[in-house]
């Protein structure tokens, strides 16, 4: 059934050779990533519009469910196939990759924390009520959330490093 659906989707009636299948998979993967990013942006726009109107629409909820289901599906499939793992042949290579993960996780945490702080403490309150209420508690919460996010990303990424030494 998967092959039938695949062939109908790309508009062919017979099987493709290995090179053609690889190129088709590459294009479908890229277009899937682009569509996921676009639906995430659309979800953000929908959430902003909902905030302005002080309501939560079916579109925002649907886009959230679709995007999170797709992301979870991709993560599960990649984990199941072990294609998201990074092999390390030596202790030096392992330590180098671990340091890279620390740096990238820290940058991701800072970016995420800053974005969430601005969005949740300034942008959405302003759009909803026209006022901004700056509180130290909100800043501390988003700093703690960013630390948690960065730590979780680091630990998850580190678990994908496989030692072969």
NORZI-V150398 format. One record per pair of residues at least 6 apart in sequence whose ideal C-beta (glycine too) atoms are under 6 Angstrom apart, sorted by the first residue. I is the first residue (numbers start at 1). GAP is how many residues later the second one is. D is the distance in whole Angstrom. If there is no record, write none. Layout:
i = [I:I]
gap = [GAP:GAP]
d = [D:D]
//
This chain:
i = [10:39:39:40:43:46:46:47:50:50:50:51:51:51:52:78:84:85:85:86:86:87:87:88:88:88:89:90:94:97:101:101:101:105:105:105:106:108:109:109:109:112:112:113:113:116:117:121:122:125:126]
gap = [14:24:28:27:20:13:14:13:6:7:10:73:76:77:75:6:76:75:77:74:75:75:77:6:73:75:75:75:69:64:53:56:57:45:48:49:44:45:37:40:41:34:37:29:33:26:25:17:10:7:6]
d = [6:6:6:6:4:5:4:5:5:5:5:5:5:5:5:4:6:5:5:6:5:5:6:4:6:5:6:5:6:6:6:5:6:5:5:4:6:6:5:5:3:6:5:6:3:5:4:5:5:6:5]
//
